[in-house]
Amino acid sequence: MRHGFWRAVVLPTMPAPRAERRDVVFVALCCILTGYASDYWHHAVGDEFSWSALASYALLFVAASAAGRIAAVLLQRRAVASSVSVVILAVCAITLPLIDVVIPEAGSDVDPDYGFGQLWNFAAPTCAFILAFMLRRWAPQASWWRRLLAAVAVPTLALWLVCKVDAWSSFYYAEYEDEAAISAQANADFDVAPEDLLAIQDELIDRQLAALLPQRPGVVDLYLLGMAGDGTENVFRNEVTLVTDLFEQRFGNRGRSIELLNHIDTMSTVPMATLRNLNRSLAGLGRIIDPAEDIVFVFMTSHGSEEHEWIVQLGDLTLTQITPDDLVAAYDDAGIRWRVSVVSACYSGGYAEVLAAPTSLVITAARADRNSFGCGADADLTYFGRAYFAEAMAQTPDFVKAFEIARTHISEREKLDDFDASEPQIRSAPPIEQQLAAWRSTLRLRPQR
């Protein structure tokens, strides 16, 4: 691209050379490269690369080219079409990294993964500002109202339509199972003798507990217990895997995580998510930690009932559902003082008041009388799991701040899908937040790659 074109953009006293079609293609490629770079920088642990975002960038290219042609017709000057398209694409190339990296780092709740997030909100005003000045030089013969439409209405409409398509525009996405595996899991026959399965549970739990690192005197350590309750859907196991990877890779928590999974693929290697195993696991953690300083983080993901039971099921086994009182009793019996409980399920808000305490942080995916969304045989993560762990915690290790970010993301997706708001809940207190701050002070955060 000729340097004179860009010098003319920033120096109003210069003559205004016109861009050419090859310049539009060049800037479009720059837009893709900057978009990929920003996606790579901010993607979460466990995300997989995908070429699918190129479809969205192709749509942006078509929209910018169409906007240039429409502006040329309005201005009655065919030669300015490529120049208008170049300005739109160049602004997008600069704006995308701001949305993906700078704005989230500043604590904004913009979600860049669908339809370029709120790209048009940021790019359209910038395009209008630049074009308002440039079109006076590119098309001086056109009336003021034609230049105004070309500078403001045309690029705004083009970018708004691109965003409204709601196409996936990130080069990375969370993916753990292909469709064949999901279908196989959903229809798999449970062909294990219940007695044999139950007989090995204590051994599996003890094996996990024995592999944990000891607590460090004088250091606030955090131990994670992840539970996937419903064995009929892969989404719950996916979320526990995501959380374990997140804590180990980003927070340096390797050697301080255990899992309880109800899943046909892990029956012989990972303990089941049951009330008995929850009690035994927390009791084991209670013996390892220093209750005066260490924190236990329990993440539970499954379906939930209106009676606030957290659903546990695997094949035809008869299992006891877990209630908020059960979890409180398990904590108390284990002597665990500092508690973080994140419960992802429909009606999980029923856990909030029961678990609330000065030394406890409680986060739930829904209000006590509301559904949460995103599970199912074809889902990889729930709305809550994606927003809180894959997105918000990639921005901050502060569990409370991450909740505020995630709550906005969830609300946006629910409105988009025309769902009743789940209204995720949080209960916190100064003592637990101070203890979590002490834990965060020990972290050396790993960047997301």
N, C-alpha and C positions, 0 to 999 in steps of 0.2 A: 504494500500500500504506500502511496506517495506520502512523504512527510508533510507536504504542504496542506493536505486535507486536515490533519490533526492540529497543525499550527493555526490554521484558520478557525478551528473550533474554539481554541483557547485565546486567540488574539483577534478580537473583533475588528481591528483596523486593517487586517489583511484581506485581500480578495478571497472569495470562497470557491475553491476548486471542488469539483464534484467527484464523489466516489464512483467506482465501477462495480460491475457484477462480481468480479473476482475478489474485490474488497469485502463484499458481503460474505462470501464463502470463507475467507480468511478469518474474519471476526467471529463467524459462527464456530469455527474450529477452536479459536481461543476461548470462546464461551464454554465449550465442552471440556477443554483442558482445565480451566479454572474451576468448573463445577466438579470435575473428578478429584482435583487436588483437595478441595474443601470437604468433599464427602469422605475421602480417605483419612483426612485429619480428624474428623469428628465421629467416625463410625464406632459402634459399640463392640464390646467383646462378643465373639461368636457370630458376628455378621458375615455374610458371604457376598462375594463380588458377583454382580450381574450386569449384563449388557442391556437390560430392559430399559434403563434410563435413556438410552439413545433415542427411543421413540418419542420421549417427551422433548428432547432437544431438537429432534426433527420437526416436531409440531411448533416449537418456538421459532425455528428458522422459517417455516412456512408462514406463520403469523406475522413475523417481522417483514418478510418479503411482500406479503399481501398489504400490510400497513403502508409500506413504501409506495406501492402502486396506487393505493387509494388516495394517499396524500398527493401524489403526482397528478391524479385526475382532478382533485379539489383545487390544486394550485394552477392547473392548466399548464404544467411544465413537466413534461415526461422525464427530463434528465435528472430530476431530483429524487427519483424513486430509490435508487441504490443508496444515496446519502442518508435518507431517512431510515432505511433498514439498518445501515451500519451504526447509526447513533443508537437505535433501540438495542441491537445485539451487544454493542460495546458497553452500554449501561448495565445490561444483564450480566455480562461477564464480570463486571466489578461488583455488582450487588450480590450475586450468589455466594461468594466467599463471606461477605458481611453477614448474610443470613445464617450460613452454616456454621461459622466459627466465631466471629466477633460478637454478634448479637447474643447467641446463647451463653458465651462466656461472661457477658455483662448481666446475665440473669433473666433475659427475656424468655417468653414462653413460645416463641415462634417455632413451628414445626416444619422443617424443610423437606420432609420425605414425600409429601404428596403435593402435586401441582406446584412445585417450587415454593411450597409453604405460602408465604404472603408476598411473593416476589413482586406482584403488580403494585402492591401498596407502596413499596420502596422505589421500584424502578420507574413507574409511570410519572410521578412528580419530577424526577430527575430528567427523564426524556422530555417532558413538557418544557422544563426550564431551558434546556439546551436548544431544543428545536425552535422555541419562541424567538430566540435571538438569531439562530442560523437561517431560518426561513425568510427573515427580512432581507437577507443578502442573497439567498438562493432563488427566491421568487419575489422580487420587489414589486413586480407588476400586479401580484394577486392582492385582493382586498383583505383588509385586516381580519374579517370574520372567517375567510377561507384559511388564512394562516393560523388563526386560533384553533379551528377544527382540526387542521392537520397536525398542529403541535400538541394538542391536549387530548381531544376526543379519540383520534385514530390510534395512537400508541396505547392509550389507556384501555380501549376496547379490545385491542389485540392481546395485550398481556392478561387482561381479565378473563378472556375466553380460554386462553391457555391454562390458567389456574383452575377454571371451573371444570375443565375436562377431568381434573383430579387424577391424572396419570402418575404412576410411581416415577419419581424423578431422581431418586438416589441410586448411586452405583453400588450400594451395599444394603443388604436386607437380612433380617433374622430368618434363618432357615435351618431346621434340624432334621426334618423327615420329608422324603418325597411322597407323592400321592400313593404310590404302590405300597409303601411301608405303612402309611396311615390306614389304607383300606385293609391291609392284612391284619393290622393291630385291632381294628374295630371288629373284625369278624373272626378273630382267632379263637380257637377252642381252648378252654382251660382244662388241661389234661395232666394235672399234678395232684397226687394224693394230698388232701389237706393236712393230714397228720404229719407227713414228711416235710411239708412246707413250714408248718408251725414249729416243728421240732428244731429247725436250724436257726430260728430267729435270734435267740440269745447269743449264739456263736457269732452270727453276722454282726450284731451290734457290738459285741465285745471286741471283735476284730477291728472295727472302725475306731472305737474308743482307744484301743491300744496303739493305733497309728497316729493319734493326735500328738502334737508338740506340747510340752509342759508350759504352764504359764510362767511369765517372767516377773520375778519380784520387782516391785516398784514401777512396772510398766502396765498400762491399761491394755490388756489383750481383749480381742473380740472373737468369740467362737460362734460359728454358724451352724444351725440345724435347718435343713431344707426338707420339706415334706410334700409329696405329690399324692393326693388322696384317691382320685378316681382313675382306676386302671384301664378304663375303656377308651380313653382319649390320650393321644400323645402330647397334647398341649401342656398338660400339667408336669409331666416329666421334663419336657423342653424347658419350662420355666425354672425348675429347680436346677437343671444343668446350667442354664444361663446365669443364674444367681451365683452358683458355686464358682463358675469361671470368672465372673465379674469380681467377686471378692478375692479370689486367688491372684488374678492377673493385675487388676487395677489397685487393689488395696493391700497386696502383699500378704494375703491371709492363708496362703498354702500351709497345710498341716493343721489347720484349725477349723475344718469343715467336715460335717457328716451329713449323710442323706438317708431319708426313708422314702422309698418309692414303691408305689403300687403299679407295676407294669409287668407284662408277661415276659419281656426280654430280660428282666433283671431279677427274677424271682430267686434264683439260686446264688446270686452274688451280692445283692443289696437288700438290707432289711426292709420289710414292708412298712408302710405308713399305717400304723394302728395305734390305738390308745395305749396298749401295753408297751409297745416299742417306744412311743413318745415318753412315757414315764421312765422307762429304763435308760433311754438316751439322755434325758435331762438329769437323771440321777447320776449317770456317769460323768456328765459335764460338771455337775456340782462337786464331784470329788476332785476334778482336775483344776478348776479355776480357784482363784482367790476371790471369795465373794465380796470382799471389801473394795475391790478395784476392777475386776474383770466383768465384761458384758457378754450376755448370751443373746444372739439374734435368731429368732425363730421365724422362718418363712413357711407359710402353709398355703397351698394352692389346690383348689378342687371346686366341686359344686357345693352349694349351700342350700339349706332349707329355711322355710319361713320361721321355723322354731329355733333357728340359729344353730343348727347342727352342721358341722363341717363333715362332708360326706367322704367316707372311706369305703372303697369296694374293689374287689379283685376277683374275677370269675364268679363262681357260685359260693364263695366263702361267706359265712355269716360273721360280719364284723360290727363292732360297736362304733357308732358315730361319735364324733368328738364335739363337746360343748364348750362354751367359754369357761364354765366352772371347772371342767376337766383340765384345761390348760393352766388356769390359776393354781389349782391343786398340785399339778405337776411341778410348776415353778417352786411353790412353797415347800413341797416335800423334798425337793433337791437342794434347798437352801440358796437358790439363785436370787440375788438382790437386784442387780442391774439388768433390766429386761427390755428388749426391743421385739415387738410382736407385729408381724406384717401378715395379715390374713386376706387372701384373695379368694372370694367366693360371693355368690349372691347372698344378700341379707347378712353379710359379714359384719355390718355395723353393730350387730348384737354383741360382738366381742369388745367393742370400744369402751363402754362404761364399766363392764365387769373387770377388764384388765387394767383400767386406768389407775395409776398410783404415782406418787412423787418420783419413784425410781423406775418408772415404766414409760416407754414410748409405744403407743399403739396406733397402727395404721391399718385401715381396712379398705377394700376395693369398692364398697358400696355402703349406703345407709342401711339401717336395720330393717327397713321395709322396702328396699329397692333391689333390683337385679343389677348384676354387673355383666359385662358383655365381652365377646371375643373368643369364647371356647367353641368346641365343635370338632368333628372328625377331620376337617380340612384346615384347622387353625394351627399356626405355629406358636403364637403367643397370644394371650388375652390382651384386651385393651389396657388393663391396669399393668400387667407384667411388662408389656412393651414400653408404656409411657414412663413407668417408675424406674424400672431397672435398666432397660436397653437404652433409653433416651435421657431421662433426668439424671441418673447416677453417672452417666458418662460426662455430665457437666459439673457435678459437685458431689463430694463425699458427705455432705451435710444431709442427713436423712430427712430433716424437716423442710429444708429448702427444696430438696428433690421432690417432696410431696407436693409443694405448691406448684412447681413446674409441671409435674405429671397431672395434677388435677385439671389444669388448663388444657393440656393436650387431650385428655380423656373427654372433657366437655366438648371440644371442637369436633372430635370424631363422632361422638354420640349425636350431636346436632346434624352433622353431615349425613348420618345414617337414619335420622329421624327417630332416634330412641329416646325414651324417657331418661332423664339424667340419673346416673347411678349415685352421684354425690358421695365420693370417697370421704372417709372420716379420719380424723387424727386426734389423739389425746396425748398431750405432752406436759411436762412440768420442768421448772428450772433445774432441779437436781439431776435428772437424767440427761438433760441437754448439756449441763456442765461436764458430766462424765463422758458423754460422747465427744465433746470438744477436746477433752484430755486424750481420748483415743485418736482423734484426727490429728492431734499435734505429733503423734508418733509416726504418721504415714509419710511415705515417700511415693507419691502417686505415680503410677505407670501411665504414660499417655496411651490413648486408644489407637490401636492399629489394626 
